[in-house]
Amino acid sequence: MEILEQFTHADSFALMPMGDKLIATIYVIMLGMGITFTALVLIWGLTVLMSKIIMAMDSNMKPEIKTVEPVVAQKPVVEEPKEEDQSELIAVITAAIAASLNTSMHNIVVSNITRVSDNTPVWGQTGRSEVMASRF
């Protein structure tokens, strides 16, 4: 331990031979690694202990297991889309197209409107709405 005591003072460290400096450095490295390893083993042990305590508490608080009778799913009733008067929808779409093309509604004829299903996942729809919202 005399080497480590000399290692603490800058004046005595400067006067130490190279071999003693090397030995003192190795002592410091080993001491630091030993303390770190001991601390990690202690943390690991405490984690295992806490895990066992929590598992014991959970096993005491198990809820009752209820048996559920299987329910036979009925086929959903598919309603046919009602044929509605789409004249208002056609007028609105025609007006929107005319406004975007800077032309009169008389120059545009909307003959068929077909709804297209959107198969975009939720995250894609959210991304699009965020991009559109950031433009304002």
Secondary structure, DSSP 4 states (H G I P E B T S, - for coil): -HHHHHHTSHHHHHHS-HHHHHHHHHHHHHHHHHHHHHHHHHHHHHHHHHHHHHHHHHHHTPPPPPP-PPPPPPPPPPPPPP----HHHHHHHHHHHHHHHTS-GGG--------------HHHHHHHHHHHHHT-
